[in-house]
Amino acid sequence: MEAKSYLPVTVDKSHLVTIGERLYSESIELIRELVNNAYDADATIVNVTVTPESVSIEDNGTGMDMEGLQQYFVIGSQEKLLRPKSPVFKRDRIGQFGIGKFATLSACKRFTVYTQKDDFAARVVFDKEAWSQEVGEWRLPLETLSPDLQRGNGTTVTLQGLTKQFLPEDVERKIVEGVPLKAPHFAVFLNQKPVTPKSFSGHRIPFLEGTEFGPVSGEIIILPASASSLEELGIEVKVKQVTVRRELFGAETWGKVAARIRGEIHADFLPITSDRSGFIIDSPEYRAFTQTMQRVMNEVHSVLIRLMGKGEKRAASRALGEALERISKSLFRNPDFSPFGPIPIGDPGGIGGAAATKSLESAEPTHEGKPVGMSRTSQKLARKKRPTVKRLTPDAVVRRLKMGQAGISCCLDHFGETGPESFSEGTTVYINRDHPLYKREAKKGDAHTMHIARLLTQEIALMKDPRNPRQAFERQSKLLRDAFIDE
């Protein structure tokens, strides 16, 4: 029987630096990792100081004794996996792989770790050049110090001899998206200024869904159209309160309205890559997560459609109100153009009413079954018009233009793209919000009001004398011009 022999497994020291350099797509992510280490150590305050020469991360956490310091420099330590809760605040520890600290060597020539725990204090210097020169030597210089009673427990990591530039605004962005700033008893300061989490205003949709691997919770926010932006597009997916990446979950197929979707999702069971930049997408956990989010996003899309309808309705109501106000003043200047006869002196008319969802008979003032103030010709015209609209849609906008004791009801509603641009029935003027011209002009602000005013004056002029279209056109032109003349 042949004797067994063994081969030693060795790791070249240079690979430690190489792993650190390749671990993160951005060197700035190192600062995020160091701040999260402070969070794991039950720090309540972390001070980050960024200068052109150095970066330091100082915390008031539990600090490390000799055993803890030795554990700190174990490559790929399983400490946080074995003890996933912090001892003081019982926080879910963020770090998993135990190699993030070595990645600092990709951004600087050396880093220094100072730590203090009760009556123990020490400093360790990791110099990349000195480390590389000591062939076969895997030890770091340790300096035991007298505890600084004024400083108290905690750890400070300082990066010196920077080989990458760190801009404070970039550091702040990375801290905001990658550090649990909303956690209780935890605050981060950057160059003595507090770093605050992002906040959005809009329609909030909170949710809590269960999966076989754990809960998926969070809040989706639909921003106002005026606040939509392509910057930082998507919903933040967080694991242990840290953003791993942003996702749209199919919202990219919704068109430009996807720019209104923001929010955050918490799914601590998701497996992540070693650099915390993505998920292991072929895992059953991730598949269950995406199925859950598909249901959530279907609901978000339904809410978004409803909100868009409300926004369009508000815009239509504003434009109609302004158009009626202008037409009322124009009719006061041209009282003979009123289909109900001259408007009494001293009564410039007015507008009233609101969005309505009711039968048009109730929207019209009537007397003994006939519209008030209508001439026989107008009554005959009303009978010859299209069939009476029985009921308005829920999105209808109805307002009333008073003309002395009489008046006209104005209705903006949906009558289909092939329906007429506008028409009248009795003393009610209808404007079709589905008509291509209306939809085009509704996107142009002031042109929206002008378009509604043009259609209203057209119908009012025809009510005055439907048998003479040329004269009706001239009256409409005068009414419209006076409605928008500068006072």
VOTORMAR-193919 format. One record per residue (C-alpha): x, y, z. Coordinates in steps of 0.2 Angstrom, whole numbers, plus 5000, padded with zeros to 4 digits. Layout:
// residues N
XYZ...
END
This chain:
// residues 487
500050005000500750174995500950305008499850455007500750625004499950795006500150964996499951125006498651245000499351425000498651594995499751724988499651884998499351984983497651904980496951974995497252154988496552084971495052014978494752184987494952284971493752174961492452144975491552314972491152404956491352574964492652614977491452724986490452574991491852545004491252685014489552615015490252445021491252535035489752635041488652475041490052385051489752525064487852485063488252305066489252355081487852445090488452615086487252765089488252895080489452875065490553025060491153015042492553135037493053155019494553265014495653254998496953165009495953045019494352965024493852925042492352825049492252845068490852765078490352745096489952565095490452425107492252425101493352275100494452185113495952085108494851935103493752045093495152125084495851955079494151905073494052065063495552025052494951845049494651835030492951775026492451775044490751685048490551785064489051885059488151735051488351635067487851785078486551875066485951995080486952135088487152115107486452285113485052345101484752165093484952235076484952125061486852125056487152175038488852115035489051935029490651895020492051975031493052035017492452215014493752295025495152225014494352304999494852475006496552434999495852464982495652644986497052694997498852645001498552595019497152595032497152615051496052535063495952605081494752525093494352535111493252425122493252465141495052455147495752395130496352505116497452465101497952525084498252415068499052485052498752385036500052465024499852385007501652415001502352345018501152195017501752155000503552155004503452045019503551875009502651735018502251855033500351865037500451975052500052155055500852275067499752295083500052445095499252425112498752595119498052665135496152685134495552865130494252885143493553045134493352955118492452805125492152635117492052625098493052605082493852725070494452665052495552795043495952775024497652865020498652885004497052894994497252824976495352864972494453034974492953034985491753184983490653214998489053224988489453054981489852984998488153055004487252974990487952804994487652825012485852875009485452724998486552595007486452625026484952595037484652785041482852755047483452635061483152695078484552745089485652775074486352935065487652965052488553135050489553175035490853315038489853365053488153375044486853245047486353125033484553105031483552975022482653015006480853065007479553074993477853154992476453074983475152934984475752804995475352614993475952515008475952325007476352165016476452005007476951835013478051705004478651535010480351615013479751765023478751925021478952055008478452225014478652405009477852555001477652614983477452794980476652874965477453044962476453194956476653214937477553374940478853284951479153134940481053114935482152994926483553014940483652864952482252774942481452624950480952554967482352514980482452334985483252325002483952175012484152215030483752395027485152415014484752454996485452314985484752384968483252474960481952374950480452424940479552254940478852284923478352464925479652504911478252444899477052584906477852714896478452884903477252864918478552744925479552894930478252934943478552764953479652764968479752674985480652544994480352354997481052245011481452065008482752005020482651825014483351864997485151794993486351924987487951924978489651954988489752134983487952174988487552244971486352114965485351954969485551774965484151774952484051584949483651554967481851494973481851644985482051774971480751684960479451694974479951874977479651924959477951834958477451924974477952094966477052064950475452054960475952214970476352304954474652254945473852344960475052494958474652514940472752514943472952644956474052744944472752744931471452804943472552944949472852994931471053004928470853114943472253224938471453244920469853284928470553424939471453504924469753494914468853574928470053714930470053744911468153744910468053864925469253994917468353974900466654004908467354154917467954234902466454194891465354264905466254434904466254424885464354404885464154554897465054654884463954584870462254564879461354544862462354384859461454294873460254164867459054204881458954394877459954544884460754514901460054624915461154774918462154754933462154564932463754514923463254334925464354204934464754014934464353884946464153694948465453564950465953384943464353284942463753104939461953124936460653124922460753284912458853324915459353364933460853464926459653584917458553714925456753674919455053744921453453654917454553524907455353654896457053734897456953904905457154054893457253954877456554024861455353914851456653894838457953834851456753714858456353644840458253634838458453534854457253414848458153384832459753364840460553194844459753074857459753134874461253084884460452984899461952984911463653054913465152954916466052964933467353074926466153204919466453384923464853494924464753684927463453814924463553974915462254094922461454224910460354334920458954214927459354084914460953994910461853854901462453694908464253644901464753464902466453394898466353204896466853054886465953014870467252914860468652964848467352954834466053064843465753244839466953374845465453464854463553474853462053544862460553474869459253594875460253714886461653594889463353604879464353444878466253444874467053274870468553244880468953084869469053194853470853194846470853384845470353404863471653274869472953374859472553544866472253474884474153444885474553634881474053724897473253894891472753814875471653694884470653844891470553924873469953764865468553744878468053924875468053904856466853764857465753844870465554004860465253904845463753824853463153974861463154074845462153934836460853934850460654124846460154094828460453914822459653964804461154084800462753994802463754144794463054264807463354134821465154114816465354304817464654314834465754174840467254264833466754424843466354324859467954234858469054384855468254484869468454334880470254344879470554534876471854614888470954714901
END
